[in-house]
């Protein structure tokens, strides 16, 4: 069985299989829509490897087919999904959206055995930041469902295939000072990958395939590496095919050559060079985000023809987030109404002439340094590996930058902050800076003053 592990780069948790003891009888296999957890308030009893037992209440709020959606109040709120595997009767809980104040906390996922009456869970296993080796049980208490903020309810009530997919494609963002983090919902992505809608199916498959490339690079254990390596070439071929077809169909002239150069990299044709793996994976992630942003924008515009929101209805700004060190585009909803199912896409195009000059200047220095290193007796393979890393880095710098963010409910007057790039990219390589907003109410294209934005970047020299 193929091993799956989570992305992001942001303390996102892994779901692991629960096992039952000899004294316990596992629940019978569940059928879709049957033997699901009961709606209402649940109490989880969480047992860390050391220390006291912790009790935490969560609420299972809404049933949609063979899935349940719920909320856990923890510092702020986590929106999660619950699914039962028909073949095994195992229940899986996965956090998909996390509204957090204060420090960025990890999501918490678990999997275990659901009782036949849907009122208890046993053999729970947790894994995430600070929760490795944590086990537990859960029991249904009552049917009470607390009132939640409108923004949480909006994320909770998503049911349309496209909106669920766009939530899975979303990066992290800030809404009115509250961080909204995202984690991959594996069962949902698998389900969307079987959609009858070719558009939905294609994006879901791409999301899963690129996730697996990240998982391969992040695998730390020898067994994990071996398991990923067995499907390495097929996985890469699938990504290249999907990317190639998509970029050929999209009008993305500015990025197409950079992406073609990227996929011609030796590091992608062969097994990962560990010294370049992180940069190569970053290239895949950026190229994927560029493609997602372009395809989602085209989809919104095709389905919402004639609905236009003026750019003047969004007060736009730029800053460097002190917490993450990344450049951020800020947008205030001044349309006078709430926006629903909003997709915010930031964009920084690259001045390719500047990139050419930087690469020429660096290439001259590196060639001289590489020649001297070889003459001094350093193994040519080591020298070439270092030069190849620089080559991949320049391919990364040439890619257009930007982050997609799906905001189920954007209240009027509220400010959304979405990352766009590293400050250095904006300072030295940007040709333009802006954002696009799509929503049920209409769309708008926003341009930022690049010169003004650069003045807001702290000078660290």
Secondary structure as the mmCIF struct_conf table of DSSP 4:
data_model
#
loop_
_struct_conf.conf_type_id
_struct_conf.id
_struct_conf.beg_label_comp_id
_struct_conf.beg_label_asym_id
_struct_conf.beg_label_seq_id
_struct_conf.end_label_comp_id
_struct_conf.end_label_asym_id
_struct_conf.end_label_seq_id
TURN_TY1_P TURN_TY1_P1 UNK A 9 UNK A 11
HELX_LH_PP_P HELX_LH_PP_P1 UNK A 12 UNK A 15
TURN_TY1_P TURN_TY1_P2 UNK A 22 UNK A 23
BEND BEND1 UNK A 24 UNK A 24
HELX_LH_PP_P HELX_LH_PP_P2 UNK A 25 UNK A 31
TURN_TY1_P TURN_TY1_P3 UNK A 32 UNK A 33
BEND BEND2 UNK A 34 UNK A 35
HELX_LH_PP_P HELX_LH_PP_P3 UNK A 36 UNK A 38
BEND BEND3 UNK A 39 UNK A 39
STRN STRN1 UNK A 40 UNK A 47
BEND BEND4 UNK A 49 UNK A 51
STRN STRN2 UNK A 54 UNK A 64
TURN_TY1_P TURN_TY1_P4 UNK A 65 UNK A 66
STRN STRN3 UNK A 67 UNK A 73
BEND BEND5 UNK A 74 UNK A 76
STRN STRN4 UNK A 77 UNK A 84
TURN_TY1_P TURN_TY1_P5 UNK A 86 UNK A 88
STRN STRN5 UNK A 90 UNK A 100
BEND BEND6 UNK A 102 UNK A 103
HELX_LH_PP_P HELX_LH_PP_P4 UNK A 104 UNK A 107
STRN STRN6 UNK A 109 UNK A 114
TURN_TY1_P TURN_TY1_P6 UNK A 116 UNK A 117
BEND BEND7 UNK A 118 UNK A 119
STRN STRN7 UNK A 120 UNK A 127
BEND BEND8 UNK A 128 UNK A 128
TURN_TY1_P TURN_TY1_P7 UNK A 129 UNK A 130
TURN_TY1_P TURN_TY1_P8 UNK A 132 UNK A 133
STRN STRN8 UNK A 134 UNK A 142
BEND BEND9 UNK A 143 UNK A 143
HELX_RH_AL_P HELX_RH_AL_P1 UNK A 150 UNK A 156
TURN_TY1_P TURN_TY1_P9 UNK A 157 UNK A 157
BEND BEND10 UNK A 160 UNK A 160
HELX_RH_AL_P HELX_RH_AL_P2 UNK A 161 UNK A 168
TURN_TY1_P TURN_TY1_P10 UNK A 169 UNK A 169
STRN STRN9 UNK A 173 UNK A 175
TURN_TY1_P TURN_TY1_P11 UNK A 176 UNK A 177
STRN STRN10 UNK A 178 UNK A 182
HELX_RH_AL_P HELX_RH_AL_P3 UNK A 186 UNK A 192
TURN_TY1_P TURN_TY1_P12 UNK A 193 UNK A 194
BEND BEND11 UNK A 196 UNK A 197
HELX_RH_AL_P HELX_RH_AL_P4 UNK A 198 UNK A 218
BEND BEND12 UNK A 221 UNK A 221
HELX_RH_AL_P HELX_RH_AL_P5 UNK A 222 UNK A 229
TURN_TY1_P TURN_TY1_P13 UNK A 230 UNK A 231
HELX_RH_AL_P HELX_RH_AL_P6 UNK A 232 UNK A 249
BEND BEND13 UNK A 250 UNK A 250
HELX_RH_AL_P HELX_RH_AL_P7 UNK A 253 UNK A 263
TURN_TY1_P TURN_TY1_P14 UNK A 264 UNK A 264
HELX_RH_AL_P HELX_RH_AL_P8 UNK A 266 UNK A 269
BEND BEND14 UNK A 270 UNK A 271
HELX_LH_PP_P HELX_LH_PP_P5 UNK A 272 UNK A 273
HELX_RH_AL_P HELX_RH_AL_P9 UNK A 274 UNK A 303
BEND BEND15 UNK A 304 UNK A 304
TURN_TY1_P TURN_TY1_P15 UNK A 305 UNK A 306
STRN STRN11 UNK A 308 UNK A 308
HELX_RH_3T_P HELX_RH_3T_P1 UNK A 311 UNK A 313
STRN STRN12 UNK A 314 UNK A 320
TURN_TY1_P TURN_TY1_P16 UNK A 322 UNK A 324
STRN STRN13 UNK A 326 UNK A 333
BEND BEND16 UNK A 335 UNK A 337
STRN STRN14 UNK A 339 UNK A 350
HELX_RH_AL_P HELX_RH_AL_P10 UNK A 352 UNK A 375
TURN_TY1_P TURN_TY1_P17 UNK A 376 UNK A 377
HELX_RH_AL_P HELX_RH_AL_P11 UNK A 380 UNK A 398
BEND BEND17 UNK A 399 UNK A 399
STRN STRN15 UNK A 401 UNK A 401
STRN STRN16 UNK A 404 UNK A 410
TURN_TY1_P TURN_TY1_P18 UNK A 412 UNK A 413
STRN STRN17 UNK A 415 UNK A 422
HELX_RH_AL_P HELX_RH_AL_P12 UNK A 423 UNK A 429
STRN STRN18 UNK A 430 UNK A 439
TURN_TY1_P TURN_TY1_P19 UNK A 440 UNK A 441
STRN STRN19 UNK A 442 UNK A 447
HELX_RH_AL_P HELX_RH_AL_P13 UNK A 450 UNK A 455
TURN_TY1_P TURN_TY1_P20 UNK A 456 UNK A 456
BEND BEND18 UNK A 457 UNK A 457
#
